[in-house]
Amino acid sequence: MSRQYMNISLAKVEAIARDFAATQKDIEVAARRAVSKTSRWIGGLLVRMVARETGIQQKTLRPRLRIYTKGNHMTARVFFGASAIPLAGLNPRQTASGVVAGKIERRRAFIAQNKNDERQVYRRIGRERQPLAIQYAHIDKEVDYAVINEVLPLLESRFYRIFEQELRWETRKK
């Protein structure tokens, strides 16, 4: 997946600050909190959207989310691990035709213990007993779709709305 960036318009931030007669310190504090709250909102929205698209539970996807802030807290990075998820982590169950894990169905797959006594979902490659392939749920396309079509269009307006709320709070606090 490619990196996606959002740049904030300084002119728009200054226009919002003029409406509240905010000082430079008020603007910096409000911007820090707005960046933090917006990045957490992005993370939650991203987990919800990917869960909806894939049918995988949010509790399975949430550990793949990481939010990083830079030293001045004016920059945040949201990372979502889009690598494939082993079907064994999705509470699979054996059926007559294969294995079902949530909305994902793998025909001719089976659940077995591996050498470390962990349950794993396997499928034979070819007609022989060996080799076996571990089965995964690929979510990279759904993550890309969620970021580009669901999250990015809402991001800028959400940041400005949170920034305005935080600036209102900072100026009323005095």
Disulfide bonds with the S-S distance in Angstrom:
none
